[in-house]
Amino acid sequence: MKVSIITPTYNSALTLEKTLRSVFNQDYKNVEHIIVDNASSDDTLKIVHQIYANKENQLKIISEKDKGIADAFNKGIKAATGEIVAILNSDDFYIDTSVLSRVVNAFQQNNTDFVHGNMVFVDELYGADVRHPLLCPITKAFPFNHPAFFVHHTLYKRVGLFKENYRLTMDFEWVCRLYQTPLELKYKGEYLSGAPLVSMSSGGASWKMELRSIDEIELALREHHFWGIQAFYFQNLRRLRIRIKLLMEKMGITFLVKIWRRLKWK
């Protein structure tokens, strides 16, 4: 099975090399790496060509202005020729060289629409922790770790691409379309427990604008008729936690947030 990895970039020279090498050095070799570049003005594309200098056949580059993250994701999906499609952002990377082998084996051994797993979440302020997918109702939170989410390409044909009017939580809205009810998943997924698949950094847009991202989550839940008492409770509880976290940061008592995160992701 061929794997297509999509990496959106924009002036990503400071972080991109580790991302690229984590794909390039995989022991599974039937891979294409699709770089969707938003017309970077730094050395982003120069670094891409340096890493893939001897294997340009594994590389596709789309370099043009896009209309946002969802647009970049969609360009990559449309260009992908692999049976398996994954999105790896330009400051994230695969944990070890066997990740894609594990993922492909899971697809081959199981009749599954997607494979997902654990990830390491790295926060400069609060440290790093291993995050397991919550596998919770969509009304509560995102059930999966999107950076550690690998999709059979036919699922995009059935569910559709990402909606470009969602600027921060297009992945959450997409997962909403997987669900038939708030508690029931229509499509079959395979969870790879054990070692994390991906290391994710906290610098993404949705982490910088957490309250705005919850507004978009509420919009998606309402759009897909999942909004109700349970969703109202959980999403407003998240808003409250974020406000408390921001207040603690201003007061310099971030150690309480560190303790809470350790307990949550233990």
N, C-alpha and C positions, 0 to 999 in steps of 0.2 A: 504494500500500500504506500502511496506517495503522500507525504506530509507537506502542506503549505503553511509557512509561518509568516504572518503579516506584522510588520513593524512600522507604525506611523512615526514620522520624525519631523522635527522642526528645530533647527539650530541645536542639535543634540550631541555635538562633538564631545562634550565633557563626559557623557555617560555611555555613549553608544558602543564603544569598543567591547566592553564586557558583554553587552547584549549580543552583539554579532558573534563573538567568539563562543558564547554558550550554545549557539546554534551550529556554527561551523564545526565545532569539535565533537558533536554528537556521534556516538558509535553507530547510529542508524543513519544511513547515507542517502536514502531515497527521499531527499528533502529539497524543496525550493524555498528561498527566502525572498519575500516580496517587501521591498522598501517603498513606502508611500510617503514621499517627502513633500512638505508644504513650502517648496521653493526656498530652502534654507540658504542663508547668506554666510554661514561659517564653514567649517571643514567637514560637515556631516557626510556629504557624498564622497569626498576624498578618502575618508576613513573607510567607508563601505567598500570602495574599489581596492584599497590597500589590503583589507582582510580577505576579500574574495579574488585577489589578483590571479590565482591559478585555478579558480573554479567559478568563473563567471557564468558557466552554464547552469549553476545552481541559484543564480541571482536574477531578480527582476526589479527594475527601478521605475517608479512612476514619480516624476518630479514636476509638480505644478501646484498652483494655489488651490486649496480646498475650501469647503464651506463649513468646516468644523470636524471634530473627531469622528462623528458618525459617518460623514462623507468619506473620510480617509479609510475607515474600516470597510465601507462598502466598495470602494475602489479596489482594495486588496482582495476582497472576497470574489469580486467579478473577475479579477485577473488570475485567481488561483486555479490550478489544474490538478491539485491533489485530492484524494478521497477524504483526507482529514485536514481540517483547517483550524488554526489557532492564531490568537492575537497575542503578541509579546511586545509590550511598550518599550520605548527606547531607554528607559532607566531600570528595566527589570531584566532578569536573566534566569536561565534554567540552572537548577542547583548542581547537577552533575551531568556527565556525558551519557548516561543511560536513560534519561527521561523519555526521549522519543521511542526508544526500544520498548520500554514499559507500556507506554501509551498504545503503540501499534499492536503489541501483543494482546492488550485488553480488548481492542477492537476486533482482532482476529479470533480470539477465543470466545467472544460473546456477541450475540446479535444485538448490538447497541447503537443508539443514535449519538451518544456523546460519552466522553470519558472525562472525569474530573478528579482533583486530588487536593492535597494540603499545600499550603504555601508558607513561606517565611515573610512576615511583614516587618519592614525595617523603618523605624521612626527615629529621626535624629534627636528628638527631644525625649521620647519615652522608651527608647531601646527597641529591641527586636523580640518577636515571639512567633511561635508556630501557630498558624490558624487552620483549624479544621473547618470544612464546610458546615454551616449551621443546619442544613437540610430541614429547614423550618417552613411553616406556611409563608407564602409570599406576602401576606398581610403583616408579618412580623419583621422580616428583614430579607436581605439577599440570601437565597439558600446555598449558593455556590461561591467558590473563589474564582472570579472570572479570569484572572491571569493563568489559572491552572485548569482551564476549561477547553477541551478539544472536541470539535464538532464534526460529524460526518457531513460532507458537503451537501448531501440531499436534504438535510434538515433546514438549511437556509432556503432551499427551494420551497419547502412546505410551510415554514414559519414566516419567511420573508427576511429582508435585510433590516439594518438598523434605521430607525426613524430619525431624520436629520433635525426635526424640531426639538429633540431632546439633546441639550448641549452637554449635560454632565452625566446623566443616568440612562443613556441609551441601551446599555447592557441590561439594566433592571427591566426596562420596558420590554425588551426582547424576550426576557425570561417570562414576563407576564403572559406573553403569547403562547408559551409552552403549556401553561396551566389551563385546565378545563374548569377547575373550581379553586378557591383559595387553598384547599388542603390536598389536592390530588394532581399528580403529574401525569400528563397524557403520554409523553414520550419516555423511552427507557434510557437511563443513564447508568454508567458503571463507575463506582467510586474506588479509586486507588488509594487505599490506606497505606500507612507506613511513611517512608521518607517523603518530605515535601518535594514538589515538582519545580516550583518557581520561587524566586526571591523577588518581592515587590517593594518598591520604595513608596513612601507616603507623600511624595511631592506632586501627585497628580492633581488635576483641576478639581475633581470632586472632593478631594481631601482638603483643599484650600478653601473651598466654598461649601462646607458641609451643610449649613442650614439651607442654602439654595438648592443643594442636591436633594434634600428631603422634600422640598416643595415640588420638585420634578417627580420624585417617587410617589407623592400623593397624587399628582396629575395622572401618572400611569395607572395607579390603582383605581382611580375614578374612571378613567377611560375604559378599563377592562372590567368594570363592575365588581371590583374587589373591595371597594371602600365600604366600611361599616364600623360598628362599635369596636371590633378587635383592631382593625387597621388604625382607626382614630387613636386608640389607646397606645399602641406600640409606636406609631410615628411621632406622636406628641411627647411620649416618654423619651424618644431619641432626641427630639429638639431640646428638651429639658436637660438631658445629660450633656449635650454639646455646649449649652450655655453655661452649665456648671463647670465644665472643663475649661472653657475660655476664661471664666472668672478665676479659676485656680491658677491658670497660667499667668494672669495679670498679677495675682497675689504671690506668685513664686512658690506655690505649694503643689508642684506637679508630682511629688512622690505619691500622693494619694491616688492620682490617676494611674501611675505605674502599678501600684498594689492592686487596684481594681482590674486592670487589664490582665495581670498575672492570674488572678482568680477566674476571670471570664474565660481565658484561653488555655487554662490548665489542662 
